[in-house]
Amino acid sequence: MINGAFGSGKTSAAHWLQSLIPDSMIFDPEEVGYMLRNIIPEEIRLKEEQTDDFQDLELWRILVVKTAEELKRRYNKSLIVPMTLYKAEPFDYIFDGLKRLDPDFFHFCLIASETTIRKRVESRGDLFGEWYQEHTRRAVPAFDESKFQEQILTDHREPSEIVGMILDRIYNR
């Protein structure tokens, strides 16, 4: 699991890792969130789920774990799971669920400053508008909690260096 704020380098690291780890595949839980957003109209969601954040959908966290379980069972591949997951309840549920699926489970939290995140978001053609700012301001301080302590600072690091650090940790426990 590669966790971190939007723009911290998760997707880049995931794609590099997928090319370097034999029998691996990327499972992006955002796709589950997009599916749920398309099939569950906001007006029928529970009041606490009427936000713009997948983490607030209880069904999202359940389906993330169930989908990972089915992918693992059916294809028997190592899953590389990039996601921004900083709220305690969904993090604990998904973390525990993924850990049960694989005894060799790792969680890495990529950390970057708001300045770096803004630069990366804008370099990929997105506007670092209100939505990104709000989520960045919530996520960055949340990742200081002890549950996110397998941290890799990505400011001033190339994706190859970040991937090297992850691989070193995985293969040299």
C-alpha positions as CSV (number, residue, x, y, z in Angstrom):
1,M,0.0,0.0,0.0
2,I,1.4,3.3,-1.1
3,N,-0.4,6.1,0.9
4,G,0.1,9.9,0.8
5,A,-1.5,13.1,-0.2
6,F,-2.5,13.8,-3.8
7,G,0.7,14.8,-5.6
8,S,3.1,13.0,-3.2
9,G,4.3,10.5,-5.8
10,K,2.1,7.5,-5.2
11,T,1.0,6.8,-8.8
12,S,4.5,7.3,-10.2
13,A,6.0,5.0,-7.6
14,A,3.2,2.4,-8.2
15,H,3.8,2.2,-11.9
16,W,7.6,1.9,-11.5
17,L,7.2,-0.8,-8.8
18,Q,4.7,-2.7,-11.0
19,S,7.4,-2.9,-13.7
20,L,10.0,-4.1,-11.2
21,I,8.1,-6.5,-9.0
22,P,7.4,-9.8,-10.7
23,D,3.8,-11.1,-10.6
24,S,2.4,-7.8,-9.4
25,M,-0.5,-5.6,-10.5
26,I,-1.8,-2.2,-9.5
27,F,-5.2,-1.9,-7.8
28,D,-6.3,1.7,-7.5
29,P,-9.2,2.0,-5.0
30,E,-10.1,5.4,-6.6
31,E,-11.7,3.3,-9.4
32,V,-14.0,1.7,-6.8
33,G,-14.9,5.2,-5.6
34,Y,-15.7,6.4,-9.1
35,M,-17.9,3.4,-9.6
36,L,-19.8,4.1,-6.4
37,R,-20.1,7.8,-7.1
38,N,-21.7,6.8,-10.5
39,I,-24.2,4.3,-9.1
40,I,-25.2,5.9,-5.8
41,P,-26.8,9.3,-6.2
42,E,-25.7,11.8,-3.6
43,E,-29.3,12.4,-2.5
44,I,-29.7,8.7,-1.3
45,R,-26.3,8.5,0.4
46,L,-26.3,8.7,4.2
47,K,-25.9,12.2,5.6
48,E,-22.3,11.5,6.7
49,E,-21.5,10.1,3.2
50,Q,-22.6,13.2,1.3
51,T,-19.1,14.6,0.8
52,D,-16.6,14.6,-2.1
53,D,-14.4,12.1,-0.3
54,F,-14.5,8.3,-1.0
55,Q,-13.2,7.8,2.5
56,D,-16.6,8.8,3.8
57,L,-18.4,6.0,2.0
58,E,-18.6,3.0,4.2
59,L,-19.3,0.8,1.2
60,W,-16.1,2.1,-0.5
61,R,-13.8,0.7,2.2
62,I,-15.7,-2.6,2.3
63,L,-15.5,-2.9,-1.5
64,V,-11.8,-1.9,-1.5
65,V,-11.0,-4.8,0.8
66,K,-13.3,-7.3,-1.0
67,T,-12.0,-6.3,-4.4
68,A,-8.4,-6.7,-3.2
69,E,-9.3,-10.1,-1.7
70,E,-10.9,-11.3,-5.0
71,L,-8.0,-9.9,-7.1
72,K,-5.5,-11.8,-4.9
73,R,-7.5,-15.0,-4.9
74,R,-8.2,-15.0,-8.6
75,Y,-4.9,-13.8,-10.1
76,N,-2.5,-14.6,-7.2
77,K,-0.5,-11.4,-7.8
78,S,1.2,-9.0,-5.4
79,L,-1.1,-6.0,-5.2
80,I,0.3,-2.5,-5.4
81,V,-2.3,-0.2,-3.9
82,P,-1.8,3.6,-4.3
83,M,-4.3,5.7,-2.3
84,T,-4.8,8.8,-0.2
85,L,-6.1,7.4,3.0
86,Y,-5.7,9.6,6.1
87,K,-9.0,9.4,8.1
88,A,-8.6,6.9,11.0
89,E,-11.7,4.7,10.6
90,P,-11.3,3.9,6.8
91,F,-7.6,3.7,7.2
92,D,-7.8,1.1,10.0
93,Y,-10.5,-0.9,8.1
94,I,-8.5,-1.1,4.9
95,F,-5.1,-1.5,6.5
96,D,-6.3,-4.4,8.6
97,G,-8.2,-5.9,5.7
98,L,-5.1,-5.8,3.4
99,K,-2.8,-7.1,6.1
100,R,-5.1,-10.1,6.6
101,L,-4.8,-10.9,2.9
102,D,-1.1,-10.9,2.7
103,P,1.4,-11.7,5.5
104,D,4.0,-9.7,3.5
105,F,1.9,-6.6,3.5
106,F,3.8,-3.2,3.6
107,H,2.4,0.3,4.1
108,F,4.4,3.2,2.9
109,C,3.3,6.8,3.4
110,L,4.8,9.3,0.9
111,I,5.2,12.7,2.5
112,A,5.6,16.0,0.6
113,S,5.3,19.6,1.5
114,E,2.3,21.6,0.2
115,T,4.6,23.5,-2.1
116,T,5.9,20.3,-3.7
117,I,2.4,18.9,-4.0
118,R,1.1,22.1,-5.7
119,K,4.0,22.0,-8.1
120,R,3.4,18.4,-9.0
121,V,-0.4,18.8,-9.4
122,E,0.1,21.8,-11.7
123,S,2.9,20.1,-13.7
124,R,0.4,17.3,-14.7
125,G,-2.0,19.9,-16.0
126,D,-4.4,20.1,-13.0
127,L,-5.3,23.3,-11.3
128,F,-4.3,23.4,-7.6
129,G,-7.7,24.8,-6.7
130,E,-9.9,24.7,-3.7
131,W,-10.5,21.0,-3.8
132,Y,-6.7,20.1,-3.9
133,Q,-5.9,22.8,-1.3
134,E,-8.6,21.5,1.1
135,H,-7.6,17.9,0.8
136,T,-3.8,18.7,1.1
137,R,-4.4,20.8,4.2
138,R,-6.3,17.9,5.8
139,A,-4.0,15.1,4.7
140,V,-0.5,16.5,5.2
141,P,-0.9,17.0,9.0
142,A,-2.8,13.8,9.4
143,F,0.1,11.8,8.1
144,D,2.1,12.8,11.2
145,E,0.2,10.2,13.3
146,S,2.1,7.1,14.4
147,K,0.1,4.8,12.2
148,F,1.7,6.4,9.1
149,Q,5.3,6.0,10.3
150,E,6.7,4.0,7.4
151,Q,7.3,7.4,5.8
152,I,9.3,8.5,2.8
153,L,9.9,12.2,2.3
154,T,9.5,12.8,-1.5
155,D,10.4,16.5,-1.7
156,H,13.5,16.8,-3.9
157,R,13.5,13.0,-4.7
158,E,13.1,11.5,-8.1
159,P,10.6,8.6,-8.5
160,S,13.5,6.2,-9.1
161,E,15.0,7.1,-5.6
162,I,11.6,6.6,-3.9
163,V,11.1,3.3,-5.6
164,G,14.6,2.2,-4.6
165,M,13.8,3.0,-1.0
166,I,10.6,1.0,-1.1
167,L,12.3,-2.0,-2.8
168,D,15.1,-1.9,-0.3
169,R,12.6,-2.1,2.5
170,I,10.6,-4.8,0.9
171,Y,13.5,-7.1,0.0
172,N,15.7,-6.3,3.0
173,R,13.0,-6.2,5.7
